[in-house]
Every structure is written in C-alpha cells, then in structure tokens.
Amino acid sequence: MTEATIFPQLEIPDTMAAGPGPGHTDPRILKRFAGAGMADHMQADVLRGMIECKLMLRTVMGTQNVHTFGVAGTGWSGLDCLFSAVMPGDKVVVFVNGTFSGIDGLTLRMKAATAEELAASPMDPQPASVTIMTVPHGQSVTVEIVEAALAEHKPKWAAMAHWETGSGRINDLRGFSDACVSHGVIGLVDAVSSLGVEDFRIDDFPGVHGWASCPQKGICCLPLTYAPVSFTDRYIANLRHTGCRTFVHHPILEARHWGIVDGKDVEKGIYHRTHSAYAVAAFHEALRITLQQTVAGRAKSYAFHEAALRDAVTAMGCKVTSNMTSLVVLNLPDRLAGREMELVQACRASGFGIWPTLSEPVQVRIGILNLLNQNAIGDIVNRFGTALNRMGAEIDMERINDRLEKHYQTMIAAE
C-alpha cells in the first residue's frame, strides 16, 4: 500500500483580473462571505437573506416578474435553467456572433434534438428544428438580421446574447424584443455580461420572456454564488404545459427554494436545497452595493472609464473592435500581429490577467469589471504598455500617461 501524497497548502496570490470575467469582488462582499457564521440552511437570518435577495434582484433587473431568483452556481447554471423549457423537436432560432453565444447555440441544439438526432451526434447534434444564424466575429446582431430570420423560420423560441463577451459586441436587444413580439416568438436572452453593467430594465423588453446572467461579472460576487434568472408568466405557463427534462434546473422547482410557490411569494422562507450561509451573505451584500451605487450610476462609470482605456490603447497603435463598456477587444499594432497569445501568456505570468479571444481571429481582451477608478485604469494601461514594449513595441509610456491624465481631466471637466 502506497502512502498518500499530501500536497502543501494552496496559496493563490492576488492578481489583477483584467479580462472579461470574473471581475474583482468588492472587499465588503468578501467580508460578508468570510464573516458569516456557521449556520444551517434553515436558520432565520439565512431565510431572511434569501427573501431579501430575490426582492433586491427584482429591482436590479428592473422587473415585476415573480419568478426572479438566483440559481446556485455559475452563469452556466443560470443559462441551463433558462434553456430548460426548450423540448425535443421545438423550433428554435439562435443568433451567434462569438464564443459564448455559440455555446448557447450548442446547448439549445442539445435541448431541442430528438432522441434519434442526439444519438446520431451526442456531443454536437444537428437537429432539424434549430436554425443557427451566424454573424461574423466582430459584428453585432442587428434588428434586420433578427427580423428576417424570424419571418423566414417562424420558430417557437429565439435566443440571443445581449453582450457577446467573446468578441466584445453589444447586440440589438430592442430590435430582438420587437421582432419577437411581432412574430409571436418567445425570446430568451443571455445577459451574463450586461446585467449590472448596462442601464436597462428587463420589463421594457416585452418580447423577451426568459433572462439569465451570472454572479461574477456585473454583480461581481464570487463565481460560485448565484446566477440571476427571471421568467415572465408566459414562460412559466408554457413550462407548466410542456414540462422539462430536468429537476435541478427546473425554473418552477428552483423558484420554490426562494419561496416562490404557485406564482406567488410566500410570507416566510421555506425548506430549500442546502444553500450556504456564506453564499447567501455574499450575494445579499453584492445586491446591496449594486443598489447603493444604482444601475444607472454603474453604467455611467463603466462608460467613463472604458473610454479612457480605449483612448490609451488606441494611442499605443492598437485597433479596438468592441463596443462594450466593460471590455476592450483589440488588434495589436501591425508589427506585433500574430503574437497575441505570446503577449497574453507573458501578462498572465506576471499577475496581469488579460485574455485572448477564444475564437478566430485571435484578439486581445482587456476588462475593467469593478476596476472603476483612475488608479486602476492607469495600472492596466502601464502593465499593458510595458508588456508591449518587452515585445519590441517601442511605445513612449510617458506620452501615453500624459494623454491618459489629460483624458481624465477632460472627462471630469465635462461632468
């Protein structure tokens, strides 16, 4: 019998998470997480926290949907819950313009595939009932694209990512919603990257009946807490009629854990899956912070600081192709073209966590999630410029920093 190997304790250093997510978690959230007492899941404050979380989440999302709550896990869990109502043979149109909307498309192909279609290609089914509308990398899904696809294919469901982090593009949510209303389609939206960053109210988009986000981007609350979801009465009524092939991510059953029963809030917390006191405390604090800052205030701050970062990297000779306000996606200066992965790996090795795109063409992604101050943006700019210079870019960082300072002064004055 061999002796078991006991590895040294894991020490993970602080790094600058300057990618598309996860974002930097506010120290107040970490304090609530670590400071929660050892409590069972039916302890009175845990139950109170869950009730308050769902109520605050409705305000953050801008909705009166009763079926608004958090799915335990990452954004993948929330998306799986969102797509759970799609049944084999259902007619679906999915709009894809990057890596993550592409994964949404794969998920929906798996959900809508018949038993025979799934067996024919279990990991990559090609159901006849699903149409994938592919928009080239670096371009947005427009109302014209959505309108034409829904008019031609006449699906039951349509799905789109609001902000596609893979390419840094914002898609036309208003056009998507209007087209769904016009054609009687049930719209589903992946809001993983936009919730808590852009100022919008989901109730203003009546063509969208299901929404899913994540805890670690706009909400900035640790990857493994709760993925926000929200469903309209129409979505829930459809689900009651058809059922779905899941228990864990069944939207109606999942809602019961949050005291949502038969379309109504119960007065007190009820028995539920074993949600941790730590996760509830952290999520509760994240929502409190979001409401204190206001969604509109956060959106304004993201736009303000993204403009400064965009200007600085453009002055370094990079070409920005994104239009999100939490993420800059760029092509390197011509003399460094093709060395994107080398740059990303060098930055990550130094504790500066930027990302490449995960689909072709390879670009560089720099995020500012919860890094909304001049010092943080200046740090990002200097780390990035230093890394480029180590590769031979010959950027005058004194000039860049002067430009950044003037940019901030101009922006502040304009306020």
N, C-alpha and C positions, 0 to 999 in steps of 0.2 A: 504494500500500500504506500503510495507516494504522499509526501507531506503537502498539504495545501499551501499555495502561494498566497501570502497576504501582502498586497501592494501597499506602498506608502500612502498616506492621506493625500487626497486630491486637493491641490492648491491651484485655483484658477485666478489669474491676475486680472485687474481692471484693464479693459481695453476700450478704445473709442469705437463704438458700434456705429459706423458711418455708412451703413448700407441701407437697403430697402426695408429692413426689419430683421430681428427685433430692434426696437428702439430703446433708448435709455430709460430705465424705470426710475421715477421720482423717488428720492430717498424717503419721503414721507410714506410712500406705498411700501417700501421695503421694511420700514419701521413697524408699520401695522402688521405686515406679514410675520415678521420675527417676534413681535410683541404679543401676538395673540396667545391666550392661554391654552393649555391642553384641555380641549372640551369635546364632548361627543356631539354628533351632528344634530341632536335634538335639544341642545342647550338653548335657553331662551334668547340669548344675545345672538347666537348663530341664526336662529329662525327669524329674529327681528332684522338682522342684517340682510338676509335673503329677500325679505319682503321689501325693504328699503332699496335694495339693489335693483329689483325689477321696476320699481316706480321711478327711480332716478334714470334708469336706462331708457324708459319711455320718453323722458324729457330730452335726454341726449340725442336720441334718434329722431325726435320730433314726430311722435305718433300717439294715437289713441288705441292702437292695436292691443287688445288684452294679451294675446299670445306673443309677448315680448319678454325675453328672458335670456339667460346665459347657458350655453352648452358647455359642460365641463370638458376642457381640453384646449387644443389649439384651433386656429382658423379652419384646419381640415375638418375638425369635428363639426363646426358650425355649418360648413358647406355641405357635409354629408347629410346633416339634418335638413338643410334647405332643399336638397335634391331628392330626399327620400320619398316624396309624393309621386315622383315620376315612375310609372309602372311599365313592365314589358309591353312593347307594342305602341306605347304612347308616341305621338308625333311631336317632335321637338326640333327647334332651330336654335343653334348655338353660334354666337359671334365670337371669333377667336382672333386676337391680334397680339399674342405674346404667350409666354410660357405658362402663366397661371390660368388664363382663360382657356388655354389648350388643355390643361389638366381638368378644368371644369368640363370641357367637351368630352374627355375620356370618361370621366365619372358618369356623365349623362348617357354616353353610349353604353356603358355597363348597366346602368339602371334600366334603360329602355330596350335593351336587347332581349329577344325571346330566348327561351331555353336552348333552342337549336342554334341561334346566332351566337350566343355566348359560348356554347360548346365548340363551335367551329373555330373560334379565336378567343380563348378565355381572357387573355391579357390585353387584347386590342380588338374588341368586337366591332363589327361594321353593320349595325342594324339599319335596315332599310327605312325605318321610321325617323331616323335622326339625320338632319342636314347640318353640316359644319360649314359656316360661312367664314372663310379665312381672309383676313385683311392683312396686307403686307406689314412686316415688322417696321415699327416707327411711324405707323399711321393710326389714326383713330377710327373707331366705328362711328359712322355718321347716320343721321336720320334717313338719308337717301338709301343707304345700304340696308338698314333695318326695314324700312317701308317696302322696298322691292322684294326682300326675302319673305316677309310675312304675307304679302299679297300673292306671291307665287306658290308658296308651300302650305299655307293655311294650317299652321300647327296648333296643337293644344297649348304647348309651352314654348316660351322663348327665354333664353338665358344670355346674360352679358356681364362682364366685369365692368364696374364703374371706372375704377382706376386700374389699369393693367401695369403692374409693377415690373413685369418682365421687360417692357420697352419704355416704361415711363410715360405712357399716354393716357389722357383722360378721354373716355368715350361719352357719347351724347346721351345722357340719361333722360333729358326731357324728350328728345326725339324717340328714344326707345319706349318710354312710357306712353307717349301719344300714339305711336304706331300700334302698341299692344291694345290700347283702348279702341282704336279704330277697327281692328281686326278681331276683337273679342278674345285675344290671346292672354294667357296667364303669364305675366312677366316675372322672372326670377333674377335677382341682381346680387352679384358678388361684390360686396362693399368692404372687403378686407382691408384695402389700402386707403379708402376715402373717409370712413367713419372717424370722427374726431379730428379730421384734418381740413376737410372742406365744410363750408357752412351750407347745409341743406337739411330739409325736413322730409322724411320719407313719405309722410302723408300728402305731400304736394305732388306725388307721382302716382296717380290712381291706377295706372296700367301695371304697376309692379305689386305683386301680391306676396312675395317672399323675399327676405333680405338676410344676408349672413355677413358677419365681419369677424374680427379676431381680437384677442386681448393685447397683443404685443406691438401694435403699430400706433394708430391714432390714440387708442386708450392707454397705451404704454403701461401695461400691468402684468409683467412677467409672462412668458409664453404659456405656462400651464395653469391658467386660472379659468376664465370663461370667455367663450366666443359668443358675442351678441347675435341674436336672431330675432326676427319679427315677422309675423304672418297675419294677413288680413282674414276677415271672416270667410271670404270666398275661398281662400286657400284651405282653411280648416274644414269648411263644408265639403269641398272636393275630397279631402283626405278621409273624412268620415264615410264618404260614399264608396271610395275605392280601396281604402286601407293601404298599407305599405309593408314591404318586406324587411322590417327592422323592428327591434324592440328598444335598443339603447338610444337610437337617434330618432325615434318616432316623435314628431313635433307635439302631438297631443299628450302622449305619455310623459315626454320630457317636461312639458309645461306643468304637469301635476307636481313635480318636485319643487316648483316655485309657488305653489298654492294657487294654481290656475286650473279650475275644475269646471267642466261644462260651460266654458266660455266666460267664466266669472272669477274674480278674485275671492278667495275665501278669507275670512277675517283674521285667522291666525295661521302661523306656519304649520305645515303638516309633515307627516312622516315622509322621508325622501331618501334618495340614494345618498351614500355617505359622503357628502360634500365636506371638505375640511374647513375648520375654523380659520386656518391660515389663509386659504384661498378666498373665503368669503370676506375676511377683513381687508385683504389687499384690493379686491375688486371694488368693494364698498368705498375705500379711500380713493381709488382711481376715478371713480364716477364723481365723488365729491369734488375732487380737484378739477375735473373737466367742467363741472357746472359752475364752480367758482370762477374759473377763467372765462367761461362761456364758449360755446362752439364758435360763435362769430368772432370772438377775440382770438381764439387759437388759429382760426383760418386766416385772419388778417396777419398774425405774427408769422405763420408759415410763409405766406406770400412775400412778406417783407424780407425775411432772411434768405429765402431761396433766390430772390432777385440779386442779393449781394453775392452769394456763392456763384450764381450763373455768370455774373459780370466778371468775377475774378478768374474763373477757369477759361472763359472766353478770351480774356486778355492774355492768358498763357498760350493761346493758339489752339485750344480745344473747340470742337463744334458741338453745341448742345442740341439734342434732337427731341428731348422730352418736353412736356408741358405740365407735369405735376408740380405741386409746390412743396412736397416733402422729399423729392428725389430729383437729382440731376443725372441724366443719362447722356454720355458724351462720346465722341470720337477723339482719339488722341491727335496731337499735332502730326502733320504728314510724316515728318522724319521718324516718328515713333510708331507709325501704323503697323499693326501686326504683332505688337509687343504688349497687348493688353493684359494677357494672363501673367506675363512676367512682372508687370507693374503691380497687379493685384496681389500676387503672392508675396512680393517684397514688402508691400504695405502691411499685409496681414502679419507677416513675420515680425514687424516692428510694433504690433499692437494697434494698428490703424486699420479697422475692419471695413474696407470698401469691397465692392463686389463686381464681378463681370456680369454681363447678361448671360442667361442660360440657354439662349437660342441664337442662331445666326442672324445677322453678323455679330461678332463679339464686340461689345462695347463696354465701357466702364460706368458703374453706377455708384454715386455718392449720395447718401441720405442724411437728412438732418432731423430725424424723429426725436423730439424732445431735446433738441440742441438749439434752442431758440434764444440765443444771445450773441452779442458781437464777439465775445471772447471765444466761444465755441466755434463760430464760423471762421474766425481768424486762425484758430488752431487747425481746423480742417484744411484751409487754404494753404497754410505753411507746410503741413505734413505732405499734402499732395504735391506742391511745387518742389519741395525737397526731393521727393521720390522721383519726379520727372527729371530733375537736374542730375540725379545719380545715374540716370539712363542716358545723359548727354543732351538734355533739352536746352540748357543754357538760358534759363529764364531769370530775369532780373527780379528777384523777390522783393527787393527794396521798392522797386517801382510798383509791383503788384500790391504790396501792403499799403503804400501811399494811396493807390487807387481805391483799395478796399475802405480805408479810413474816410476818404473823400465821399465815397459812395454812401457810407453810413451817415455821414454828416448831412449829405444832401437829402437822403431819405427821411432822416429825423426832422430836418427843417420843413420838409414837405408835409409832415404830420401836423 
